[in-house]
Amino acid sequence: MADQIEIACIVLLHGIYLIMGMVIAKLMQASKLNKAFLFLTVVFSLVLTLKNGIQDIFTYSALIFSSFI
C-alpha cells in the first residue's frame, strides 16, 4: 500500500511540474521545441524517479527546473 501511495505522489508531483512548466512556457511565449524539451525532461525525470526511488527526486527536480531557464 505504501508503494502505491509513493508512486501516486511521484506521478502527481511530476504532473504539477509539467503543468507549471507549460504555464511558464506559455507566459514566456516559448517555441514548440522548448515545450517539447520540457515535456521530455519531465517524462525522463518521472521514469528515473520511478526506477531509482524517491531518494533521487531532488536531483531530477533540479533537472526539470534547469530546463525552465
PyMOL Python script that loads the backbone (N, CA, C, O; Angstrom):
from pymol import cmd

cmd.read_pdbstr("""\
ATOM      1  N   MET A   1       0.819  -1.200   0.000  1.00  0.00           N
ATOM      2  CA  MET A   1       0.000   0.000   0.000  1.00  0.00           C
ATOM      3  C   MET A   1       0.862   1.263   0.000  1.00  0.00           C
ATOM      4  O   MET A   1       0.557   2.233  -0.694  1.00  0.00           O
ATOM      5  N   ALA A   2       1.940   1.240   0.787  1.00  0.00           N
ATOM      6  CA  ALA A   2       2.816   2.412   0.859  1.00  0.00           C
ATOM      7  C   ALA A   2       3.495   2.671  -0.483  1.00  0.00           C
ATOM      8  O   ALA A   2       3.710   3.821  -0.865  1.00  0.00           O
ATOM      9  N   ASP A   3       3.831   1.588  -1.199  1.00  0.00           N
ATOM     10  CA  ASP A   3       4.450   1.759  -2.515  1.00  0.00           C
ATOM     11  C   ASP A   3       3.493   2.429  -3.489  1.00  0.00           C
ATOM     12  O   ASP A   3       3.910   3.255  -4.301  1.00  0.00           O
ATOM     13  N   GLN A   4       2.226   2.084  -3.416  1.00  0.00           N
ATOM     14  CA  GLN A   4       1.236   2.698  -4.304  1.00  0.00           C
ATOM     15  C   GLN A   4       1.068   4.180  -3.991  1.00  0.00           C
ATOM     16  O   GLN A   4       0.917   4.994  -4.903  1.00  0.00           O
ATOM     17  N   ILE A   5       1.094   4.531  -2.721  1.00  0.00           N
ATOM     18  CA  ILE A   5       0.980   5.941  -2.327  1.00  0.00           C
ATOM     19  C   ILE A   5       2.206   6.712  -2.795  1.00  0.00           C
ATOM     20  O   ILE A   5       2.084   7.836  -3.282  1.00  0.00           O
ATOM     21  N   GLU A   6       3.385   6.117  -2.652  1.00  0.00           N
ATOM     22  CA  GLU A   6       4.617   6.767  -3.104  1.00  0.00           C
ATOM     23  C   GLU A   6       4.585   6.996  -4.615  1.00  0.00           C
ATOM     24  O   GLU A   6       4.933   8.080  -5.084  1.00  0.00           O
ATOM     25  N   ILE A   7       4.176   5.998  -5.366  1.00  0.00           N
ATOM     26  CA  ILE A   7       4.089   6.135  -6.825  1.00  0.00           C
ATOM     27  C   ILE A   7       3.070   7.198  -7.204  1.00  0.00           C
ATOM     28  O   ILE A   7       3.319   8.003  -8.101  1.00  0.00           O
ATOM     29  N   ALA A   8       1.928   7.209  -6.530  1.00  0.00           N
ATOM     30  CA  ALA A   8       0.906   8.218  -6.821  1.00  0.00           C
ATOM     31  C   ALA A   8       1.428   9.626  -6.539  1.00  0.00           C
ATOM     32  O   ALA A   8       1.172  10.550  -7.311  1.00  0.00           O
ATOM     33  N   CYS A   9       2.152   9.789  -5.444  1.00  0.00           N
ATOM     34  CA  CYS A   9       2.722  11.108  -5.112  1.00  0.00           C
ATOM     35  C   CYS A   9       3.770  11.536  -6.130  1.00  0.00           C
ATOM     36  O   CYS A   9       3.828  12.707  -6.505  1.00  0.00           O
ATOM     37  N   ILE A  10       4.591  10.606  -6.575  1.00  0.00           N
ATOM     38  CA  ILE A  10       5.611  10.916  -7.580  1.00  0.00           C
ATOM     39  C   ILE A  10       4.955  11.351  -8.884  1.00  0.00           C
ATOM     40  O   ILE A  10       5.359  12.349  -9.482  1.00  0.00           O
ATOM     41  N   VAL A  11       3.956  10.616  -9.323  1.00  0.00           N
ATOM     42  CA  VAL A  11       3.260  10.954 -10.569  1.00  0.00           C
ATOM     43  C   VAL A  11       2.547  12.292 -10.432  1.00  0.00           C
ATOM     44  O   VAL A  11       2.583  13.105 -11.356  1.00  0.00           O
ATOM     45  N   LEU A  12       1.900  12.533  -9.296  1.00  0.00           N
ATOM     46  CA  LEU A  12       1.211  13.803  -9.066  1.00  0.00           C
ATOM     47  C   LEU A  12       2.196  14.970  -9.083  1.00  0.00           C
ATOM     48  O   LEU A  12       1.920  16.005  -9.690  1.00  0.00           O
ATOM     49  N   LEU A  13       3.331  14.811  -8.427  1.00  0.00           N
ATOM     50  CA  LEU A  13       4.339  15.865  -8.399  1.00  0.00           C
ATOM     51  C   LEU A  13       4.855  16.177  -9.802  1.00  0.00           C
ATOM     52  O   LEU A  13       5.030  17.345 -10.150  1.00  0.00           O
ATOM     53  N   HIS A  14       5.095  15.158 -10.598  1.00  0.00           N
ATOM     54  CA  HIS A  14       5.569  15.391 -11.960  1.00  0.00           C
ATOM     55  C   HIS A  14       4.468  15.997 -12.832  1.00  0.00           C
ATOM     56  O   HIS A  14       4.759  16.766 -13.748  1.00  0.00           O
ATOM     57  N   GLY A  15       3.222  15.661 -12.557  1.00  0.00           N
ATOM     58  CA  GLY A  15       2.118  16.318 -13.260  1.00  0.00           C
ATOM     59  C   GLY A  15       2.076  17.807 -12.950  1.00  0.00           C
ATOM     60  O   GLY A  15       1.842  18.629 -13.836  1.00  0.00           O
ATOM     61  N   ILE A  16       2.305  18.146 -11.690  1.00  0.00           N
ATOM     62  CA  ILE A  16       2.353  19.563 -11.293  1.00  0.00           C
ATOM     63  C   ILE A  16       3.528  20.256 -11.978  1.00  0.00           C
ATOM     64  O   ILE A  16       3.393  21.379 -12.463  1.00  0.00           O
ATOM     65  N   TYR A  17       4.686  19.584 -12.017  1.00  0.00           N
ATOM     66  CA  TYR A  17       5.846  20.150 -12.717  1.00  0.00           C
ATOM     67  C   TYR A  17       5.506  20.436 -14.177  1.00  0.00           C
ATOM     68  O   TYR A  17       5.844  21.495 -14.706  1.00  0.00           O
ATOM     69  N   LEU A  18       4.841  19.490 -14.817  1.00  0.00           N
ATOM     70  CA  LEU A  18       4.519  19.646 -16.230  1.00  0.00           C
ATOM     71  C   LEU A  18       3.549  20.798 -16.452  1.00  0.00           C
ATOM     72  O   LEU A  18       3.747  21.607 -17.359  1.00  0.00           O
ATOM     73  N   ILE A  19       2.509  20.880 -15.638  1.00  0.00           N
ATOM     74  CA  ILE A  19       1.535  21.974 -15.767  1.00  0.00           C
ATOM     75  C   ILE A  19       2.205  23.315 -15.506  1.00  0.00           C
ATOM     76  O   ILE A  19       2.012  24.269 -16.260  1.00  0.00           O
ATOM     77  N   MET A  20       2.991  23.385 -14.438  1.00  0.00           N
ATOM     78  CA  MET A  20       3.675  24.629 -14.109  1.00  0.00           C
ATOM     79  C   MET A  20       4.639  25.028 -15.227  1.00  0.00           C
ATOM     80  O   MET A  20       4.717  26.201 -15.593  1.00  0.00           O
ATOM     81  N   GLY A  21       5.361  24.068 -15.760  1.00  0.00           N
ATOM     82  CA  GLY A  21       6.294  24.342 -16.846  1.00  0.00           C
ATOM     83  C   GLY A  21       5.599  24.830 -18.099  1.00  0.00           C
ATOM     84  O   GLY A  21       6.090  25.737 -18.771  1.00  0.00           O
ATOM     85  N   MET A  22       4.460  24.237 -18.421  1.00  0.00           N
ATOM     86  CA  MET A  22       3.727  24.662 -19.615  1.00  0.00           C
ATOM     87  C   MET A  22       3.140  26.064 -19.434  1.00  0.00           C
ATOM     88  O   MET A  22       3.084  26.841 -20.387  1.00  0.00           O
ATOM     89  N   VAL A  23       2.707  26.385 -18.226  1.00  0.00           N
ATOM     90  CA  VAL A  23       2.206  27.741 -17.961  1.00  0.00           C
ATOM     91  C   VAL A  23       3.338  28.755 -18.107  1.00  0.00           C
ATOM     92  O   VAL A  23       3.159  29.806 -18.722  1.00  0.00           O
ATOM     93  N   ILE A  24       4.494  28.437 -17.545  1.00  0.00           N
ATOM     94  CA  ILE A  24       5.644  29.337 -17.674  1.00  0.00           C
ATOM     95  C   ILE A  24       6.049  29.472 -19.140  1.00  0.00           C
ATOM     96  O   ILE A  24       6.351  30.571 -19.604  1.00  0.00           O
ATOM     97  N   ALA A  25       6.055  28.360 -19.866  1.00  0.00           N
ATOM     98  CA  ALA A  25       6.416  28.403 -21.286  1.00  0.00           C
ATOM     99  C   ALA A  25       5.421  29.244 -22.077  1.00  0.00           C
ATOM    100  O   ALA A  25       5.805  29.970 -22.994  1.00  0.00           O
ATOM    101  N   LYS A  26       4.150  29.145 -21.722  1.00  0.00           N
ATOM    102  CA  LYS A  26       3.122  29.946 -22.398  1.00  0.00           C
ATOM    103  C   LYS A  26       3.323  31.432 -22.106  1.00  0.00           C
ATOM    104  O   LYS A  26       3.220  32.260 -23.011  1.00  0.00           O
ATOM    105  N   LEU A  27       3.608  31.772 -20.855  1.00  0.00           N
ATOM    106  CA  LEU A  27       3.829  33.170 -20.489  1.00  0.00           C
ATOM    107  C   LEU A  27       5.076  33.742 -21.162  1.00  0.00           C
ATOM    108  O   LEU A  27       5.127  34.928 -21.490  1.00  0.00           O
ATOM    109  N   MET A  28       6.073  32.893 -21.360  1.00  0.00           N
ATOM    110  CA  MET A  28       7.311  33.347 -21.997  1.00  0.00           C
ATOM    111  C   MET A  28       7.241  33.245 -23.520  1.00  0.00           C
ATOM    112  O   MET A  28       8.193  33.599 -24.215  1.00  0.00           O
ATOM    113  N   GLN A  29       6.120  32.763 -24.029  1.00  0.00           N
ATOM    114  CA  GLN A  29       5.919  32.561 -25.464  1.00  0.00           C
ATOM    115  C   GLN A  29       7.041  31.701 -26.048  1.00  0.00           C
ATOM    116  O   GLN A  29       7.672  32.060 -27.043  1.00  0.00           O
ATOM    117  N   ALA A  30       7.266  30.573 -25.410  1.00  0.00           N
ATOM    118  CA  ALA A  30       8.328  29.655 -25.822  1.00  0.00           C
ATOM    119  C   ALA A  30       7.945  28.943 -27.116  1.00  0.00           C
ATOM    120  O   ALA A  30       6.767  28.808 -27.446  1.00  0.00           O
ATOM    121  N   SER A  31       8.954  28.499 -27.829  1.00  0.00           N
ATOM    122  CA  SER A  31       8.714  27.786 -29.083  1.00  0.00           C
ATOM    123  C   SER A  31       8.232  26.363 -28.788  1.00  0.00           C
ATOM    124  O   SER A  31       8.304  25.886 -27.656  1.00  0.00           O
ATOM    125  N   LYS A  32       7.744  25.706 -29.828  1.00  0.00           N
ATOM    126  CA  LYS A  32       7.282  24.328 -29.674  1.00  0.00           C
ATOM    127  C   LYS A  32       8.439  23.401 -29.307  1.00  0.00           C
ATOM    128  O   LYS A  32       8.254  22.419 -28.587  1.00  0.00           O
ATOM    129  N   LEU A  33       9.618  23.717 -29.801  1.00  0.00           N
ATOM    130  CA  LEU A  33      10.791  22.909 -29.473  1.00  0.00           C
ATOM    131  C   LEU A  33      11.116  22.998 -27.984  1.00  0.00           C
ATOM    132  O   LEU A  33      11.442  21.987 -27.361  1.00  0.00           O
ATOM    133  N   ASN A  34      11.031  24.184 -27.414  1.00  0.00           N
ATOM    134  CA  ASN A  34      11.276  24.350 -25.978  1.00  0.00           C
ATOM    135  C   ASN A  34      10.228  23.618 -25.155  1.00  0.00           C
ATOM    136  O   ASN A  34      10.555  23.007 -24.138  1.00  0.00           O
ATOM    137  N   LYS A  35       8.964  23.675 -25.588  1.00  0.00           N
ATOM    138  CA  LYS A  35       7.900  22.959 -24.875  1.00  0.00           C
ATOM    139  C   LYS A  35       8.114  21.451 -24.965  1.00  0.00           C
ATOM    140  O   LYS A  35       7.897  20.730 -23.992  1.00  0.00           O
ATOM    141  N   ALA A  36       8.538  20.978 -26.132  1.00  0.00           N
ATOM    142  CA  ALA A  36       8.808  19.550 -26.296  1.00  0.00           C
ATOM    143  C   ALA A  36       9.968  19.112 -25.406  1.00  0.00           C
ATOM    144  O   ALA A  36       9.925  18.038 -24.806  1.00  0.00           O
ATOM    145  N   PHE A  37      11.006  19.951 -25.322  1.00  0.00           N
ATOM    146  CA  PHE A  37      12.144  19.647 -24.454  1.00  0.00           C
ATOM    147  C   PHE A  37      11.705  19.575 -22.996  1.00  0.00           C
ATOM    148  O   PHE A  37      12.129  18.683 -22.261  1.00  0.00           O
ATOM    149  N   LEU A  38      10.863  20.504 -22.578  1.00  0.00           N
ATOM    150  CA  LEU A  38      10.352  20.495 -21.207  1.00  0.00           C
ATOM    151  C   LEU A  38       9.556  19.219 -20.943  1.00  0.00           C
ATOM    152  O   LEU A  38       9.741  18.575 -19.910  1.00  0.00           O
ATOM    153  N   PHE A  39       8.678  18.854 -21.865  1.00  0.00           N
ATOM    154  CA  PHE A  39       7.868  17.649 -21.716  1.00  0.00           C
ATOM    155  C   PHE A  39       8.759  16.410 -21.604  1.00  0.00           C
ATOM    156  O   PHE A  39       8.550  15.569 -20.730  1.00  0.00           O
ATOM    157  N   LEU A  40       9.742  16.300 -22.483  1.00  0.00           N
ATOM    158  CA  LEU A  40      10.639  15.143 -22.444  1.00  0.00           C
ATOM    159  C   LEU A  40      11.468  15.112 -21.165  1.00  0.00           C
ATOM    160  O   LEU A  40      11.754  14.038 -20.635  1.00  0.00           O
ATOM    161  N   THR A  41      11.853  16.279 -20.670  1.00  0.00           N
ATOM    162  CA  THR A  41      12.610  16.339 -19.417  1.00  0.00           C
ATOM    163  C   THR A  41      11.769  15.840 -18.247  1.00  0.00           C
ATOM    164  O   THR A  41      12.265  15.100 -17.398  1.00  0.00           O
ATOM    165  N   VAL A  42      10.500  16.240 -18.198  1.00  0.00           N
ATOM    166  CA  VAL A  42       9.613  15.790 -17.118  1.00  0.00           C
ATOM    167  C   VAL A  42       9.381  14.284 -17.221  1.00  0.00           C
ATOM    168  O   VAL A  42       9.410  13.584 -16.209  1.00  0.00           O
ATOM    169  N   VAL A  43       9.153  13.785 -18.419  1.00  0.00           N
ATOM    170  CA  VAL A  43       8.940  12.344 -18.593  1.00  0.00           C
ATOM    171  C   VAL A  43      10.203  11.568 -18.202  1.00  0.00           C
ATOM    172  O   VAL A  43      10.121  10.543 -17.524  1.00  0.00           O
ATOM    173  N   PHE A  44      11.366  12.058 -18.630  1.00  0.00           N
ATOM    174  CA  PHE A  44      12.641  11.423 -18.279  1.00  0.00           C
ATOM    175  C   PHE A  44      12.833  11.404 -16.764  1.00  0.00           C
ATOM    176  O   PHE A  44      13.248  10.393 -16.198  1.00  0.00           O
ATOM    177  N   SER A  45      12.532  12.513 -16.122  1.00  0.00           N
ATOM    178  CA  SER A  45      12.647  12.599 -14.668  1.00  0.00           C
ATOM    179  C   SER A  45      11.691  11.625 -13.981  1.00  0.00           C
ATOM    180  O   SER A  45      12.056  10.968 -13.005  1.00  0.00           O
ATOM    181  N   LEU A  46      10.467  11.539 -14.498  1.00  0.00           N
ATOM    182  CA  LEU A  46       9.478  10.619 -13.928  1.00  0.00           C
ATOM    183  C   LEU A  46       9.960   9.176 -14.032  1.00  0.00           C
ATOM    184  O   LEU A  46       9.881   8.421 -13.063  1.00  0.00           O
ATOM    185  N   VAL A  47      10.452   8.800 -15.187  1.00  0.00           N
ATOM    186  CA  VAL A  47      10.937   7.431 -15.383  1.00  0.00           C
ATOM    187  C   VAL A  47      12.108   7.131 -14.449  1.00  0.00           C
ATOM    188  O   VAL A  47      12.147   6.075 -13.818  1.00  0.00           O
ATOM    189  N   LEU A  48      13.058   8.058 -14.362  1.00  0.00           N
ATOM    190  CA  LEU A  48      14.212   7.836 -13.484  1.00  0.00           C
ATOM    191  C   LEU A  48      13.806   7.785 -12.015  1.00  0.00           C
ATOM    192  O   LEU A  48      14.344   6.983 -11.252  1.00  0.00           O
ATOM    193  N   THR A  49      12.866   8.629 -11.616  1.00  0.00           N
ATOM    194  CA  THR A  49      12.418   8.623 -10.221  1.00  0.00           C
ATOM    195  C   THR A  49      11.705   7.317  -9.891  1.00  0.00           C
ATOM    196  O   THR A  49      11.915   6.753  -8.817  1.00  0.00           O
ATOM    197  N   LEU A  50      10.867   6.834 -10.798  1.00  0.00           N
ATOM    198  CA  LEU A  50      10.178   5.565 -10.551  1.00  0.00           C
ATOM    199  C   LEU A  50      11.163   4.397 -10.547  1.00  0.00           C
ATOM    200  O   LEU A  50      10.980   3.430  -9.807  1.00  0.00           O
ATOM    201  N   LYS A  51      12.198   4.483 -11.364  1.00  0.00           N
ATOM    202  CA  LYS A  51      13.188   3.405 -11.435  1.00  0.00           C
ATOM    203  C   LYS A  51      14.105   3.399 -10.217  1.00  0.00           C
ATOM    204  O   LYS A  51      14.374   2.342  -9.646  1.00  0.00           O
ATOM    205  N   ASN A  52      14.587   4.575  -9.818  1.00  0.00           N
ATOM    206  CA  ASN A  52      15.604   4.658  -8.765  1.00  0.00           C
ATOM    207  C   ASN A  52      15.047   4.950  -7.380  1.00  0.00           C
ATOM    208  O   ASN A  52      15.768   4.832  -6.390  1.00  0.00           O
ATOM    209  N   GLY A  53      13.797   5.323  -7.294  1.00  0.00           N
ATOM    210  CA  GLY A  53      13.197   5.590  -5.996  1.00  0.00           C
ATOM    211  C   GLY A  53      13.134   7.067  -5.665  1.00  0.00           C
ATOM    212  O   GLY A  53      13.732   7.906  -6.339  1.00  0.00           O
ATOM    213  N   ILE A  54      12.402   7.357  -4.619  1.00  0.00           N
ATOM    214  CA  ILE A  54      12.102   8.743  -4.243  1.00  0.00           C
ATOM    215  C   ILE A  54      13.336   9.487  -3.743  1.00  0.00           C
ATOM    216  O   ILE A  54      13.345  10.717  -3.760  1.00  0.00           O
ATOM    217  N   GLN A  55      14.377   8.783  -3.299  1.00  0.00           N
ATOM    218  CA  GLN A  55      15.539   9.463  -2.716  1.00  0.00           C
ATOM    219  C   GLN A  55      16.257  10.346  -3.727  1.00  0.00           C
ATOM    220  O   GLN A  55      16.969  11.266  -3.324  1.00  0.00           O
ATOM    221  N   ASP A  56      16.099  10.103  -5.019  1.00  0.00           N
ATOM    222  CA  ASP A  56      16.764  10.906  -6.044  1.00  0.00           C
ATOM    223  C   ASP A  56      15.862  11.977  -6.643  1.00  0.00           C
ATOM    224  O   ASP A  56      16.237  12.603  -7.634  1.00  0.00           O
ATOM    225  N   ILE A  57      14.691  12.203  -6.073  1.00  0.00           N
ATOM    226  CA  ILE A  57      13.728  13.112  -6.691  1.00  0.00           C
ATOM    227  C   ILE A  57      14.240  14.552  -6.739  1.00  0.00           C
ATOM    228  O   ILE A  57      13.909  15.289  -7.667  1.00  0.00           O
ATOM    229  N   PHE A  58      15.038  14.962  -5.759  1.00  0.00           N
ATOM    230  CA  PHE A  58      15.524  16.344  -5.769  1.00  0.00           C
ATOM    231  C   PHE A  58      16.525  16.568  -6.901  1.00  0.00           C
ATOM    232  O   PHE A  58      16.578  17.654  -7.476  1.00  0.00           O
ATOM    233  N   THR A  59      17.305  15.559  -7.216  1.00  0.00           N
ATOM    234  CA  THR A  59      18.232  15.659  -8.347  1.00  0.00           C
ATOM    235  C   THR A  59      17.460  15.834  -9.642  1.00  0.00           C
ATOM    236  O   THR A  59      17.805  16.679 -10.468  1.00  0.00           O
ATOM    237  N   TYR A  60      16.418  15.038  -9.820  1.00  0.00           N
ATOM    238  CA  TYR A  60      15.648  15.107 -11.060  1.00  0.00           C
ATOM    239  C   TYR A  60      14.783  16.363 -11.099  1.00  0.00           C
ATOM    240  O   TYR A  60      14.524  16.906 -12.173  1.00  0.00           O
ATOM    241  N   SER A  61      14.341  16.824  -9.944  1.00  0.00           N
ATOM    242  CA  SER A  61      13.587  18.077  -9.891  1.00  0.00           C
ATOM    243  C   SER A  61      14.468  19.244 -10.317  1.00  0.00           C
ATOM    244  O   SER A  61      14.008  20.156 -11.004  1.00  0.00           O
ATOM    245  N   ALA A  62      15.731  19.215  -9.912  1.00  0.00           N
ATOM    246  CA  ALA A  62      16.667  20.260 -10.337  1.00  0.00           C
ATOM    247  C   ALA A  62      16.856  20.229 -11.845  1.00  0.00           C
ATOM    248  O   ALA A  62      16.998  21.276 -12.477  1.00  0.00           O
ATOM    249  N   LEU A  63      16.859  19.042 -12.421  1.00  0.00           N
ATOM    250  CA  LEU A  63      16.959  18.908 -13.872  1.00  0.00           C
ATOM    251  C   LEU A  63      15.768  19.571 -14.556  1.00  0.00           C
ATOM    252  O   LEU A  63      15.935  20.258 -15.564  1.00  0.00           O
ATOM    253  N   ILE A  64      14.582  19.371 -14.021  1.00  0.00           N
ATOM    254  CA  ILE A  64      13.379  19.980 -14.599  1.00  0.00           C
ATOM    255  C   ILE A  64      13.449  21.493 -14.490  1.00  0.00           C
ATOM    256  O   ILE A  64      13.203  22.201 -15.466  1.00  0.00           O
ATOM    257  N   PHE A  65      13.784  21.991 -13.303  1.00  0.00           N
ATOM    258  CA  PHE A  65      13.798  23.444 -13.117  1.00  0.00           C
ATOM    259  C   PHE A  65      14.894  24.109 -13.943  1.00  0.00           C
ATOM    260  O   PHE A  65      14.742  25.257 -14.359  1.00  0.00           O
ATOM    261  N   SER A  66      15.995  23.402 -14.184  1.00  0.00           N
ATOM    262  CA  SER A  66      17.030  23.984 -15.043  1.00  0.00           C
ATOM    263  C   SER A  66      16.562  24.058 -16.486  1.00  0.00           C
ATOM    264  O   SER A  66      17.051  24.893 -17.247  1.00  0.00           O
ATOM    265  N   SER A  67      15.630  23.206 -16.876  1.00  0.00           N
ATOM    266  CA  SER A  67      15.111  23.274 -18.247  1.00  0.00           C
ATOM    267  C   SER A  67      14.153  24.446 -18.426  1.00  0.00           C
ATOM    268  O   SER A  67      13.865  24.830 -19.560  1.00  0.00           O
ATOM    269  N   PHE A  68      13.650  25.023 -17.334  1.00  0.00           N
ATOM    270  CA  PHE A  68      12.782  26.202 -17.432  1.00  0.00           C
ATOM    271  C   PHE A  68      13.558  27.427 -17.895  1.00  0.00           C
ATOM    272  O   PHE A  68      12.992  28.338 -18.500  1.00  0.00           O
ATOM    273  N   ILE A  69      14.842  27.443 -17.610  1.00  0.00           N
ATOM    274  CA  ILE A  69      15.653  28.638 -17.887  1.00  0.00           C
ATOM    275  C   ILE A  69      15.981  28.740 -19.362  1.00  0.00           C
ATOM    276  O   ILE A  69      16.655  29.680 -19.781  1.00  0.00           O
TER     277      ILE A  69
END
""", "prot")
cmd.dss("prot")
cmd.show_as("cartoon", "prot")
cmd.util.cbc("prot")
cmd.orient("prot")
